[in-house]
Amino acid sequence: MAIRAVPADVTAFLLDIEGTTTPITFVKEVLFPYIEKNVKDYLRAHWNTAECQEDVKELRLQAEEDSKSGHAVHILSSPREEGPLEQTMQNVVDNVLWQMSLDRKTTALKQLQGHMWRTAYASGQLQGEIYSDVAPAIRKWREAGNRVYIYSSGSVEAQKLLFRYSTEGNLLELFDGHFDTQTGQKVESESYRKIAQVIGCSVNNILFLTDVTKEAKAAEEAGVNVMVVVRPGNIELTEEERAHYAQISSFSELALSAYGS
């Protein structure tokens, strides 16, 4: 097992989820298919709730923005233009499935998904899958005085559900905070500067762990320390990427001076 020393200035760990703490297969083969299969039934059951109506409102606003930007989008009619309820709900379903087919990361989509997953986790239909090396490593980092945060395209609520109802038990107490696309897109350098400002440290005090090199590049450009996580099923790195980025295949490969290398 190769050991990677954590840079001496690091006092905060920032973690991606998909492909980093959680297998890509869980997201692609469990979480997303659950949405695709159940979105229509969920809308029927929750349509009259304030939360669901807020979700639909956000999806409608996103559709309007997409249309203005020239996207060939499934338009959601305004409340005044809505026809029969069943057709209105089907329009929402079509928009959600269209966004998912393009793997979009819009806040409106992630918000609805998070609310659907909450229902599924609470009822026992879903359980978050976490790599077995994750929790033990985080506990060591925290014991050494470091803080640990999550930064994912999934909504903060969806993040908390995954770690609360995980295969390793309730892990929420291990994290000092959560960030999602409301902070900014993960491929934009400014997002990482904002995170540093929010948690009250310099960018060079952060170590970002992700499997996505576009995210790693953005964080690096902001001055954040970066390591790329290589897990089974993750996108294979190019020769150039392997030469440029430090890599780990398990959190257990990270060594802090507090507990040796």
Contacts in CASP RR format, 6 or more apart in sequence:
PFRMAT RR
TARGET T0000
AUTHOR 0000-0000-0000
METHOD contacts of the structure
MODEL  1
MAIRAVPADVTAFLLDIEGTTTPITFVKEVLFPYIEKNVKDYLRAHWNTA
ECQEDVKELRLQAEEDSKSGHAVHILSSPREEGPLEQTMQNVVDNVLWQM
SLDRKTTALKQLQGHMWRTAYASGQLQGEIYSDVAPAIRKWREAGNRVYI
YSSGSVEAQKLLFRYSTEGNLLELFDGHFDTQTGQKVESESYRKIAQVIG
CSVNNILFLTDVTKEAKAAEEAGVNVMVVVRPGNIELTEEERAHYAQISS
FSELALSAYGS
1 250 0 8 1.000
1 252 0 8 1.000
1 253 0 8 1.000
2 248 0 8 1.000
2 253 0 8 1.000
3 253 0 8 1.000
3 254 0 8 1.000
3 255 0 8 1.000
3 261 0 8 1.000
4 227 0 8 1.000
4 246 0 8 1.000
4 247 0 8 1.000
4 248 0 8 1.000
4 253 0 8 1.000
4 254 0 8 1.000
4 255 0 8 1.000
5 255 0 8 1.000
5 257 0 8 1.000
5 261 0 8 1.000
6 207 0 8 1.000
6 254 0 8 1.000
6 255 0 8 1.000
6 256 0 8 1.000
6 257 0 8 1.000
7 204 0 8 1.000
7 207 0 8 1.000
7 225 0 8 1.000
8 257 0 8 1.000
9 202 0 8 1.000
9 204 0 8 1.000
9 205 0 8 1.000
9 225 0 8 1.000
10 146 0 8 1.000
10 205 0 8 1.000
10 206 0 8 1.000
10 207 0 8 1.000
10 225 0 8 1.000
11 145 0 8 1.000
11 146 0 8 1.000
11 147 0 8 1.000
11 201 0 8 1.000
11 205 0 8 1.000
12 146 0 8 1.000
12 147 0 8 1.000
12 148 0 8 1.000
12 149 0 8 1.000
12 176 0 8 1.000
12 199 0 8 1.000
12 201 0 8 1.000
12 205 0 8 1.000
12 206 0 8 1.000
12 207 0 8 1.000
13 138 0 8 1.000
13 141 0 8 1.000
13 146 0 8 1.000
13 147 0 8 1.000
13 148 0 8 1.000
13 149 0 8 1.000
13 206 0 8 1.000
13 207 0 8 1.000
13 209 0 8 1.000
14 149 0 8 1.000
14 150 0 8 1.000
14 151 0 8 1.000
14 179 0 8 1.000
14 192 0 8 1.000
14 195 0 8 1.000
14 206 0 8 1.000
14 207 0 8 1.000
14 208 0 8 1.000
14 209 0 8 1.000
14 219 0 8 1.000
14 224 0 8 1.000
15 21 0 8 1.000
15 148 0 8 1.000
15 149 0 8 1.000
15 150 0 8 1.000
15 151 0 8 1.000
15 208 0 8 1.000
15 209 0 8 1.000
15 210 0 8 1.000
16 151 0 8 1.000
16 152 0 8 1.000
16 186 0 8 1.000
16 208 0 8 1.000
16 209 0 8 1.000
16 210 0 8 1.000
16 211 0 8 1.000
16 212 0 8 1.000
16 215 0 8 1.000
16 229 0 8 1.000
17 27 0 8 1.000
17 150 0 8 1.000
17 152 0 8 1.000
17 154 0 8 1.000
17 159 0 8 1.000
17 162 0 8 1.000
18 24 0 8 1.000
18 27 0 8 1.000
18 152 0 8 1.000
18 153 0 8 1.000
18 211 0 8 1.000
19 27 0 8 1.000
19 211 0 8 1.000
19 229 0 8 1.000
19 231 0 8 1.000
19 233 0 8 1.000
19 234 0 8 1.000
20 209 0 8 1.000
20 210 0 8 1.000
20 211 0 8 1.000
20 229 0 8 1.000
20 231 0 8 1.000
21 130 0 8 1.000
21 131 0 8 1.000
21 134 0 8 1.000
21 150 0 8 1.000
22 128 0 8 1.000
22 129 0 8 1.000
22 130 0 8 1.000
22 131 0 8 1.000
22 162 0 8 1.000
23 129 0 8 1.000
23 131 0 8 1.000
23 231 0 8 1.000
23 232 0 8 1.000
23 233 0 8 1.000
24 211 0 8 1.000
24 231 0 8 1.000
24 233 0 8 1.000
24 234 0 8 1.000
25 233 0 8 1.000
26 128 0 8 1.000
26 129 0 8 1.000
30 126 0 8 1.000
30 129 0 8 1.000
31 113 0 8 1.000
31 117 0 8 1.000
31 126 0 8 1.000
32 100 0 8 1.000
34 116 0 8 1.000
34 117 0 8 1.000
34 120 0 8 1.000
34 125 0 8 1.000
34 126 0 8 1.000
35 96 0 8 1.000
35 100 0 8 1.000
35 113 0 8 1.000
35 116 0 8 1.000
35 117 0 8 1.000
36 97 0 8 1.000
36 100 0 8 1.000
38 116 0 8 1.000
38 120 0 8 1.000
39 92 0 8 1.000
39 93 0 8 1.000
39 96 0 8 1.000
39 97 0 8 1.000
39 112 0 8 1.000
39 116 0 8 1.000
40 89 0 8 1.000
40 90 0 8 1.000
40 93 0 8 1.000
42 116 0 8 1.000
42 119 0 8 1.000
43 52 0 8 1.000
43 89 0 8 1.000
43 92 0 8 1.000
43 93 0 8 1.000
44 89 0 8 1.000
46 52 0 8 1.000
46 115 0 8 1.000
47 53 0 8 1.000
47 85 0 8 1.000
47 89 0 8 1.000
51 115 0 8 1.000
52 115 0 8 1.000
55 108 0 8 1.000
55 111 0 8 1.000
55 112 0 8 1.000
55 115 0 8 1.000
56 76 0 8 1.000
56 92 0 8 1.000
58 107 0 8 1.000
58 108 0 8 1.000
58 111 0 8 1.000
58 112 0 8 1.000
59 76 0 8 1.000
59 92 0 8 1.000
59 95 0 8 1.000
59 96 0 8 1.000
59 108 0 8 1.000
59 109 0 8 1.000
59 112 0 8 1.000
60 76 0 8 1.000
60 77 0 8 1.000
60 78 0 8 1.000
61 108 0 8 1.000
62 106 0 8 1.000
62 107 0 8 1.000
62 108 0 8 1.000
62 109 0 8 1.000
63 73 0 8 1.000
63 74 0 8 1.000
63 75 0 8 1.000
63 76 0 8 1.000
63 95 0 8 1.000
64 75 0 8 1.000
66 73 0 8 1.000
67 73 0 8 1.000
67 75 0 8 1.000
73 95 0 8 1.000
73 98 0 8 1.000
74 91 0 8 1.000
74 94 0 8 1.000
74 95 0 8 1.000
74 98 0 8 1.000
75 91 0 8 1.000
76 91 0 8 1.000
76 92 0 8 1.000
76 95 0 8 1.000
77 83 0 8 1.000
77 88 0 8 1.000
77 91 0 8 1.000
82 88 0 8 1.000
96 109 0 8 1.000
96 112 0 8 1.000
99 106 0 8 1.000
99 109 0 8 1.000
100 109 0 8 1.000
105 153 0 8 1.000
105 154 0 8 1.000
105 181 0 8 1.000
105 185 0 8 1.000
106 181 0 8 1.000
107 155 0 8 1.000
107 180 0 8 1.000
107 181 0 8 1.000
107 182 0 8 1.000
110 153 0 8 1.000
110 154 0 8 1.000
110 155 0 8 1.000
110 158 0 8 1.000
110 180 0 8 1.000
110 181 0 8 1.000
111 155 0 8 1.000
111 157 0 8 1.000
113 154 0 8 1.000
113 155 0 8 1.000
113 158 0 8 1.000
114 154 0 8 1.000
114 155 0 8 1.000
114 157 0 8 1.000
114 158 0 8 1.000
114 161 0 8 1.000
115 157 0 8 1.000
117 126 0 8 1.000
117 158 0 8 1.000
117 161 0 8 1.000
117 162 0 8 1.000
118 157 0 8 1.000
118 158 0 8 1.000
118 161 0 8 1.000
120 126 0 8 1.000
121 127 0 8 1.000
121 128 0 8 1.000
121 161 0 8 1.000
121 162 0 8 1.000
121 164 0 8 1.000
121 165 0 8 1.000
122 165 0 8 1.000
124 165 0 8 1.000
126 165 0 8 1.000
127 165 0 8 1.000
127 166 0 8 1.000
127 167 0 8 1.000
128 162 0 8 1.000
128 163 0 8 1.000
128 165 0 8 1.000
128 166 0 8 1.000
128 167 0 8 1.000
129 166 0 8 1.000
129 167 0 8 1.000
130 162 0 8 1.000
130 163 0 8 1.000
130 166 0 8 1.000
130 167 0 8 1.000
130 168 0 8 1.000
130 171 0 8 1.000
131 231 0 8 1.000
131 250 0 8 1.000
131 251 0 8 1.000
132 168 0 8 1.000
133 250 0 8 1.000
133 251 0 8 1.000
133 252 0 8 1.000
134 168 0 8 1.000
134 251 0 8 1.000
135 168 0 8 1.000
135 171 0 8 1.000
135 174 0 8 1.000
136 251 0 8 1.000
136 252 0 8 1.000
137 251 0 8 1.000
137 252 0 8 1.000
137 254 0 8 1.000
138 148 0 8 1.000
138 171 0 8 1.000
138 174 0 8 1.000
138 175 0 8 1.000
138 251 0 8 1.000
139 174 0 8 1.000
140 256 0 8 1.000
140 259 0 8 1.000
141 148 0 8 1.000
141 256 0 8 1.000
142 148 0 8 1.000
142 174 0 8 1.000
143 258 0 8 1.000
144 256 0 8 1.000
144 258 0 8 1.000
144 259 0 8 1.000
145 258 0 8 1.000
146 256 0 8 1.000
147 176 0 8 1.000
147 199 0 8 1.000
148 174 0 8 1.000
148 175 0 8 1.000
148 176 0 8 1.000
149 175 0 8 1.000
149 176 0 8 1.000
149 177 0 8 1.000
149 178 0 8 1.000
149 179 0 8 1.000
149 195 0 8 1.000
149 199 0 8 1.000
150 159 0 8 1.000
150 163 0 8 1.000
150 175 0 8 1.000
150 177 0 8 1.000
150 178 0 8 1.000
150 179 0 8 1.000
151 178 0 8 1.000
151 179 0 8 1.000
151 180 0 8 1.000
151 183 0 8 1.000
151 186 0 8 1.000
151 191 0 8 1.000
151 195 0 8 1.000
151 208 0 8 1.000
152 158 0 8 1.000
152 159 0 8 1.000
152 178 0 8 1.000
152 179 0 8 1.000
152 180 0 8 1.000
153 180 0 8 1.000
153 181 0 8 1.000
153 186 0 8 1.000
154 180 0 8 1.000
154 181 0 8 1.000
155 180 0 8 1.000
155 181 0 8 1.000
156 178 0 8 1.000
156 179 0 8 1.000
156 180 0 8 1.000
156 182 0 8 1.000
159 178 0 8 1.000
159 180 0 8 1.000
160 172 0 8 1.000
160 178 0 8 1.000
163 170 0 8 1.000
163 171 0 8 1.000
163 172 0 8 1.000
163 174 0 8 1.000
163 175 0 8 1.000
164 170 0 8 1.000
164 171 0 8 1.000
164 172 0 8 1.000
176 199 0 8 1.000
177 199 0 8 1.000
179 191 0 8 1.000
179 195 0 8 1.000
179 198 0 8 1.000
183 191 0 8 1.000
183 194 0 8 1.000
183 195 0 8 1.000
183 198 0 8 1.000
184 190 0 8 1.000
184 191 0 8 1.000
184 194 0 8 1.000
185 191 0 8 1.000
186 210 0 8 1.000
186 212 0 8 1.000
186 214 0 8 1.000
186 215 0 8 1.000
186 218 0 8 1.000
187 214 0 8 1.000
187 215 0 8 1.000
187 217 0 8 1.000
187 218 0 8 1.000
188 218 0 8 1.000
189 218 0 8 1.000
189 219 0 8 1.000
189 221 0 8 1.000
189 222 0 8 1.000
190 222 0 8 1.000
191 218 0 8 1.000
191 222 0 8 1.000
192 203 0 8 1.000
192 206 0 8 1.000
192 208 0 8 1.000
192 218 0 8 1.000
192 219 0 8 1.000
192 222 0 8 1.000
192 223 0 8 1.000
192 224 0 8 1.000
193 203 0 8 1.000
193 222 0 8 1.000
195 206 0 8 1.000
196 202 0 8 1.000
196 203 0 8 1.000
196 205 0 8 1.000
196 206 0 8 1.000
196 222 0 8 1.000
196 224 0 8 1.000
199 206 0 8 1.000
203 222 0 8 1.000
203 223 0 8 1.000
203 224 0 8 1.000
204 223 0 8 1.000
204 224 0 8 1.000
204 225 0 8 1.000
206 219 0 8 1.000
206 224 0 8 1.000
206 225 0 8 1.000
207 224 0 8 1.000
207 225 0 8 1.000
207 226 0 8 1.000
207 227 0 8 1.000
208 215 0 8 1.000
208 216 0 8 1.000
208 219 0 8 1.000
208 224 0 8 1.000
208 225 0 8 1.000
208 226 0 8 1.000
208 227 0 8 1.000
209 226 0 8 1.000
209 227 0 8 1.000
209 229 0 8 1.000
209 248 0 8 1.000
209 251 0 8 1.000
210 216 0 8 1.000
210 219 0 8 1.000
210 226 0 8 1.000
210 228 0 8 1.000
210 229 0 8 1.000
211 228 0 8 1.000
211 229 0 8 1.000
211 230 0 8 1.000
211 231 0 8 1.000
211 234 0 8 1.000
211 235 0 8 1.000
212 235 0 8 1.000
213 228 0 8 1.000
213 237 0 8 1.000
213 241 0 8 1.000
213 245 0 8 1.000
216 226 0 8 1.000
216 228 0 8 1.000
216 245 0 8 1.000
219 226 0 8 1.000
220 226 0 8 1.000
226 245 0 8 1.000
226 246 0 8 1.000
227 245 0 8 1.000
227 246 0 8 1.000
227 247 0 8 1.000
227 248 0 8 1.000
227 254 0 8 1.000
228 237 0 8 1.000
228 241 0 8 1.000
228 245 0 8 1.000
228 246 0 8 1.000
228 247 0 8 1.000
228 248 0 8 1.000
229 247 0 8 1.000
229 248 0 8 1.000
229 249 0 8 1.000
230 237 0 8 1.000
230 247 0 8 1.000
230 248 0 8 1.000
230 249 0 8 1.000
231 249 0 8 1.000
237 245 0 8 1.000
237 247 0 8 1.000
248 254 0 8 1.000
255 261 0 8 1.000
END
